[in-house]
Amino acid sequence: MNRSGVPEPRIEYAPNHYICQRAVEPLVLDGRIDKSFWQAAEWTEEFVDIEGDLRPKPAKQTRVKMLWDDEYFYFGAELIEDQIWATLTERDSVIYYDNDFEIFIDPDGDTHQYYEFEINTLNTVWDLLLVKPYRDGGPPVNGWDINGLKTAVYIEGELNRPEAENRKWSVEVAIPWKILRECAAETRQPVKGEFWRVNFSRVEWQTEVKDGKYSKVLNPDTGKPYPEDNWVWSPMGIINMHYPELWGYVVFADGDGPDSFELPQDERIKWELRRLYYRERNYFEANGEFTKDANLLMGEDEWSITPVIETTRSLFQITAPSSDGTTLYCIREDGKLWKE
């Protein structure tokens, strides 16, 4: 098991949400978002730094649209960019070594068995399945592929030409439900009114022009590139996308609703259990054992739950009633959260 600590994000729990409407026509992918297919979809909020208010607003705008139908979950992203470059051409390369756009999807919200997708301006993709977050032991399944995936990239400018008049690049992605439902509740696609946990990331490297080509800016003290910026839709409060509990809520609508979203009380109960999970893991790292004393973990903070903690030498389980008191939510040492 994992006995390492788990950094607790410095953020108030308020993930963004998005009402995802049904598509009204088939999508012919060309990477452009300015066509009739996307007119039914609203833009998300503009991306912010991954740490949220702890860091300045991104210098370049990023935003996304989403739609769905019986076959696909659709994504359209627009990335304002005056330096359009990419180098990686082989599928399942580590795409974030280039500037990229990334999609993360946790269908059932338990933080296990979730999907990651990355794409660069060459339309090279990296798709992988995460059995667990890295903090909980992983591993990523790089050999997993999205069968039936459709993607397209449109560039308003010219790729790898610094002298060009570059304005932006945009991406269209269609992911089949037949793949996504593998990790979903009841192994099915969503129905109207349900939500999935989703987030997006944009990786942006500092670059300069050398000998007529883009080159990452090197830190003279280390000889290595400066760390990349990570700009996201729903902020994480920590430089780590693999905290699925902090991703946004995508609510699936169908013409007549729903047209709004209010965070269910049970989602706040789950978040409080998650905070106790962070602290229990950190307690073990500091003390070499788990504690059954909830007060040691809860401290002076305000809580809406009265948790029960069970421990062994290497395991723990924390439970709290649902908002209606009819069932229990449970979380264990590897971060798995479920209802029983």
Disulfide bonds with the S-S distance in Angstrom:
none
